[in-house]
Structures are given as C-alpha cells and as structure tokens.
Amino acid sequence: MQRAPLVISLLALAAAIAAPAWADRGPTGAMSLASTVSVVKRSTSLTNNQVIQLEAPCPAGTKVFSGGAATTSQFTEWITLGPARVGNKYLAYAYMPPANINTGVRNDTANITAVAYCAKVGRAVVL
C-alpha cells in the first residue's frame, strides 16, 4: 500500500488551503506569520470621589474583539468593562470612593489603563 505519498499530499493540500487564514500578507504581498492583532492602551488618573470613562479605540481597518483594564490602587472599583455598543473601542468605567477613615479608604490617586485588542478585519486572529 502506498499511504505515505497520499498522506503527504493531503497534508500539503491542507497547508495550502489553510495558509491564507493563518498568515498575513506583508507590505510586499508575501505570506508571513505576522500578528494580525494590534494592542491599544489608554491611561489616565483617578482620584477619590471621582468617576471616569476611559476609551481605548481601535485603529481603522480593525475590529475590537477583547480588552481589559488595570489600576494601581486597591480602592478603585470597576463599574463596567467591555466593547462599546457603538464605535470600535473598548470602554472602562471606574470609580474611587471618597476618603473615609471608618472604611479604610485613604486619599489616593490611581493610574488607570484600558486595553483594546483589535483584529484586522477579514483576517484570522494570529497573536
């Protein structure tokens, strides 16, 4: 039986069909394993008794598919995080309660960062 040439042929065919889905064409048009995901970060500060909305917008030609947020303060409370319903961006809403000795909340200033993961439109997500 000659299964080895058949298996090799099928693997080559599968690679040729799948290549456009996982590879990105660079500026020269050649196939490469370059990432199809861009990461956008936006930062600001947050102080006691303040609410903020932070947006991390995706560049043209991409679509937000995930994201997140980080803070440097233990007192920051996240109201909501997620992709915007309108617009191509990731949103982070945060609140820091007023300083209160009875609850242990000190005067604080936090650095807040929102991150959007944006995939090229019409391409497979390659990290």
BAFI-3210 file (N, C-alpha, C; in Angstrom, 3 decimals, decimal comma, padded with zeros to 6 digits):
// residues 127
n [1|2|3|4|5|6|7|8|9|10|11|12|13|14|15|16|17|18|19|20|21|22|23|24|25|26|27|28|29|30|31|32|33|34|35|36|37|38|39|40|41|42|43|44|45|46|47|48|49|50|51|52|53|54|55|56|57|58|59|60|61|62|63|64|65|66|67|68|69|70|71|72|73|74|75|76|77|78|79|80|81|82|83|84|85|86|87|88|89|90|91|92|93|94|95|96|97|98|99|100|101|102|103|104|105|106|107|108|109|110|111|112|113|114|115|116|117|118|119|120|121|122|123|124|125|126|127]
n.u [000,825|000,418|000,325|001,780|002,650|000,095|-000,821|001,098|000,547|-002,082|-001,605|-000,032|-001,903|-003,816|-002,295|-001,873|-004,466|-005,183|-003,271|-003,807|-005,543|-004,128|-001,834|-000,365|-000,353|002,428|003,880|004,996|003,385|004,005|003,547|003,405|004,027|003,118|001,653|-001,864|-003,111|-003,575|-002,610|-004,078|-003,549|-004,750|-004,318|-005,040|-005,558|-007,098|-008,875|-009,935|-013,470|-014,324|-015,527|-014,732|-014,612|-012,942|-011,558|-010,369|-009,597|-009,899|-007,741|-008,348|-009,583|-009,501|-011,096|-012,506|-012,031|-011,556|-010,464|-009,328|-008,601|-006,562|-005,384|-003,634|-004,396|-005,773|-008,255|-009,832|-012,855|-014,368|-016,836|-017,971|-016,771|-015,922|-016,523|-017,556|-020,959|-021,584|-019,393|-015,925|-014,351|-012,871|-014,275|-013,874|-015,167|-014,700|-014,590|-013,687|-014,081|-014,844|-012,332|-012,277|-011,951|-013,270|-013,949|-011,575|-010,612|-008,186|-006,824|-006,068|-004,467|-004,987|-003,522|-005,037|-005,549|-006,798|-007,206|-007,367|-007,869|-007,376|-008,416|-007,391|-009,655|-011,400|-009,418|-007,853|-007,423|-004,262|-001,864]
n.v [-001,180|002,241|004,498|006,557|008,550|009,527|010,567|012,578|014,203|015,009|016,461|018,563|019,765|020,581|022,455|024,361|025,277|026,265|028,214|031,005|031,734|031,755|033,156|036,356|038,842|040,669|043,998|043,574|041,735|039,133|036,044|035,814|035,082|037,108|039,042|039,541|041,134|044,144|046,108|048,439|050,970|053,078|055,566|057,150|059,240|058,715|059,989|060,236|060,000|060,216|059,564|057,915|057,605|055,635|055,235|052,981|053,169|051,300|051,098|052,207|049,792|047,651|045,591|045,626|042,906|042,017|042,942|044,849|046,069|047,896|048,869|050,950|051,178|049,949|050,769|051,370|050,907|048,940|049,815|049,014|047,042|046,570|045,937|048,691|049,446|051,110|052,337|051,595|050,481|049,828|050,011|051,376|051,882|053,479|053,949|055,747|055,663|058,252|059,446|057,876|057,398|055,541|053,438|052,662|053,702|055,496|058,776|058,859|058,480|056,974|055,231|054,497|052,118|051,295|048,653|047,653|044,942|044,505|043,161|042,585|043,350|040,850|038,971|036,111|035,685|036,105|035,769]
n.w [000,000|-000,672|001,248|002,438|000,438|-000,201|002,259|002,677|000,459|001,078|003,447|002,421|000,732|002,645|004,070|002,065|001,643|004,165|004,644|003,836|005,899|008,327|007,888|007,264|004,807|004,100|003,526|001,028|-000,091|000,333|002,061|005,598|009,082|010,627|013,269|013,472|015,166|016,904|019,705|021,761|024,081|026,633|029,074|032,234|035,142|038,367|041,086|044,564|045,111|042,453|039,146|036,164|032,570|030,381|027,218|024,787|021,646|018,597|015,728|012,311|010,001|011,662|014,189|017,402|019,607|022,123|025,435|028,297|031,642|033,982|037,234|039,604|042,181|045,219|045,935|043,771|042,058|039,690|037,446|035,012|032,259|028,846|025,277|023,265|022,462|020,395|018,048|017,611|019,952|023,214|026,395|029,682|032,803|035,834|039,413|042,323|045,722|048,201|050,500|053,663|056,949|058,525|056,873|055,877|053,506|051,964|051,070|047,705|044,539|041,531|038,786|035,816|033,300|030,157|027,851|024,500|022,349|019,035|016,003|012,631|010,081|008,362|008,534|010,014|013,547|014,669|017,021]
ca.u [000,000|001,186|-000,379|002,660|002,522|-001,247|-000,855|001,920|-000,208|-003,202|-001,057|000,365|-003,142|-004,393|-001,465|-002,114|-005,803|-005,231|-002,262|-004,338|-006,259|-003,242|-000,700|-000,702|000,465|003,176|003,838|005,396|002,411|004,456|002,905|004,248|003,314|003,000|000,442|-002,979|-003,732|-002,891|-002,980|-004,191|-003,637|-005,002|-004,186|-005,396|-005,515|-008,380|-008,709|-011,079|-014,789|-014,344|-015,922|-014,159|-014,822|-011,709|-011,782|-009,219|-010,167|-009,162|-007,433|-009,128|-009,254|-009,511|-012,323|-012,234|-012,562|-011,357|-009,783|-009,237|-008,205|-005,716|-005,285|-002,557|-004,963|-006,653|-009,562|-010,579|-013,966|-014,757|-018,278|-018,183|-015,721|-016,366|-016,535|-018,640|-022,052|-021,450|-017,986|-014,989|-013,451|-013,087|-014,592|-013,669|-015,735|-014,174|-014,984|-012,935|-014,890|-014,173|-011,534|-013,106|-011,167|-014,090|-013,980|-010,201|-010,264|-007,276|-006,645|-005,270|-004,559|-004,705|-003,319|-005,986|-005,208|-007,721|-006,511|-008,221|-007,238|-008,047|-008,027|-007,572|-010,934|-011,299|-008,263|-007,893|-006,694|-002,958|-001,174]
ca.v [000,000|003,472|005,516|007,677|009,660|010,089|011,378|013,764|015,044|015,598|017,478|019,707|020,404|021,251|023,624|025,365|025,842|026,987|029,276|032,369|032,010|031,997|034,006|037,721|039,347|041,859|045,088|043,103|040,762|037,795|035,485|035,786|034,722|038,342|039,170|040,290|041,804|045,318|046,387|049,873|051,269|054,472|055,702|058,411|059,106|058,712|060,356|059,939|060,539|060,547|058,532|058,195|056,723|055,562|054,555|052,539|052,982|050,503|051,836|051,895|048,506|046,607|045,481|045,202|041,587|041,781|044,041|044,746|047,295|047,699|050,024|050,891|051,434|048,928|051,369|051,539|049,989|048,915|049,856|048,087|046,920|045,816|046,633|049,664|049,053|051,992|052,711|050,476|050,757|049,122|051,000|051,045|052,868|053,212|054,862|055,637|056,281|059,316|059,008|057,699|056,650|054,455|052,304|052,331|054,277|056,636|059,649|058,096|058,754|055,727|055,234|053,566|051,816|050,451|047,992|047,059|044,032|044,787|042,237|043,084|042,932|039,874|038,096|035,275|036,267|035,498|036,529]
ca.w [000,000|-000,776|002,034|002,777|-000,520|-000,102|003,470|002,413|-000,477|001,796|004,336|001,599|000,298|003,815|004,356|001,023|001,843|005,439|004,715|003,860|007,140|009,460|007,523|006,888|003,717|004,486|002,553|-000,290|-000,552|000,679|003,245|006,787|010,297|011,415|014,072|012,890|016,312|017,450|021,091|022,001|025,516|027,018|030,530|032,884|036,601|039,065|042,490|045,422|044,799|041,028|038,192|034,848|031,428|029,611|025,943|024,001|020,307|017,628|014,503|011,103|009,396|012,681|014,977|018,772|019,942|023,539|026,105|029,743|032,332|035,157|038,106|040,590|043,503|045,775|046,211|042,526|041,829|038,281|037,242|033,899|031,249|027,682|023,996|023,119|021,563|019,234|017,935|017,602|021,073|024,467|027,418|031,098|033,723|037,170|040,485|043,573|046,777|048,957|051,648|054,855|057,936|059,078|055,940|055,490|052,205|052,119|049,906|046,757|043,105|040,810|037,339|035,202|031,909|029,385|026,751|023,469|021,403|017,766|014,934|011,273|009,513|007,283|008,737|011,221|014,675|014,879|018,061]
c.u [000,866|000,465|000,483|002,561|001,141|-001,358|-000,064|001,180|-001,368|-002,725|-000,639|-000,862|-003,781|-003,611|-001,711|-003,463|-005,836|-004,284|-002,850|-005,040|-005,319|-002,069|-001,193|000,206|001,126|003,094|004,203|004,400|002,809|003,756|003,904|003,388|003,158|001,664|-000,620|-003,706|-002,903|-003,451|-002,956|-004,368|-003,881|-004,964|-004,611|-005,279|-006,923|-008,107|-009,984|-012,334|-014,907|-014,779|-015,302|-014,641|-013,545|-011,974|-010,451|-009,737|-009,272|-008,890|-008,321|-008,651|-009,192|-010,843|-011,955|-012,826|-012,365|-010,661|-009,728|-008,834|-007,366|-005,671|-004,118|-003,077|-005,867|-008,065|-010,412|-011,662|-014,363|-016,274|-018,650|-017,002|-016,309|-016,298|-017,740|-019,709|-021,992|-020,003|-017,109|-013,938|-013,809|-013,258|-014,305|-014,235|-015,262|-014,594|-014,030|-013,725|-014,113|-013,364|-012,422|-012,334|-011,942|-014,140|-012,587|-009,790|-009,426|-007,375|-005,688|-005,471|-004,125|-004,389|-004,211|-005,566|-006,275|-006,956|-007,539|-007,370|-008,037|-007,512|-008,267|-008,864|-010,680|-010,129|-008,476|-007,075|-005,410|-002,212|000,293]
c.v [001,239|004,607|006,734|008,807|010,322|011,005|012,667|014,721|015,746|016,683|018,725|020,476|021,177|022,510|024,728|026,035|026,712|028,177|030,686|032,712|032,342|032,894|035,362|038,153|040,645|042,926|044,645|042,110|039,338|037,335|035,489|035,380|035,935|038,374|039,964|041,070|043,014|045,573|047,893|050,088|052,764|054,536|057,089|058,195|059,258|059,041|060,047|060,699|060,994|059,326|058,894|057,173|056,781|054,727|054,187|052,227|052,141|051,326|051,397|050,565|047,356|046,639|044,971|043,813|041,239|042,987|043,816|046,076|046,929|048,996|049,840|051,074|050,291|049,453|051,567|050,479|050,086|048,881|048,882|048,145|046,183|046,619|047,567|049,118|049,863|052,456|051,478|050,695|049,887|050,171|050,465|052,192|052,502|054,311|054,648|056,364|057,387|058,723|058,955|056,819|055,461|053,230|051,903|052,866|055,528|057,558|058,941|058,642|057,492|056,027|054,132|053,362|050,912|049,914|047,400|046,143|044,115|043,858|042,884|042,505|041,961|038,933|037,240|035,949|035,451|036,360|036,516]
c.w [000,000|-000,055|002,316|001,747|-000,458|001,113|003,266|001,480|000,213|002,758|003,571|001,120|001,444|004,153|003,326|001,196|003,092|005,485|004,705|005,171|008,286|009,137|007,070|005,756|004,178|003,408|001,147|-000,863|-000,229|001,957|004,403|007,976|011,203|012,147|013,316|013,978|016,709|018,846|021,290|023,497|025,698|028,536|030,988|034,390|037,178|040,524|043,255|044,978|043,341|040,231|036,852|033,826|030,620|028,372|025,307|022,599|019,392|016,373|013,334|010,512|010,385|013,415|016,365|019,012|021,414|024,147|027,593|030,343|033,546|035,952|039,069|042,006|043,950|045,997|044,950|042,418|040,365|038,196|036,130|032,956|030,059|026,408|023,912|022,172|020,280|019,185|018,097|018,693|022,267|025,552|028,820|031,919|035,121|038,138|041,659|044,651|047,498|050,114|052,882|055,828|058,495|058,172|055,468|054,136|052,450|050,922|048,960|045,351|042,380|039,355|036,781|033,745|031,310|028,179|025,800|022,600|020,113|016,682|013,585|010,709|008,356|007,413|009,973|012,304|014,881|015,884|017,876]
res [m|q|r|a|p|l|v|i|s|l|l|a|l|a|a|a|i|a|a|p|a|w|a|d|r|g|p|t|g|a|m|s|l|a|s|t|v|s|v|v|k|r|s|t|s|l|t|n|n|q|v|i|q|l|e|a|p|c|p|a|g|t|k|v|f|s|g|g|a|a|t|t|s|q|f|t|e|w|i|t|l|g|p|a|r|v|g|n|k|y|l|a|y|a|y|m|p|p|a|n|i|n|t|g|v|r|n|d|t|a|n|i|t|a|v|a|y|c|a|k|v|g|r|a|v|v|l]
***
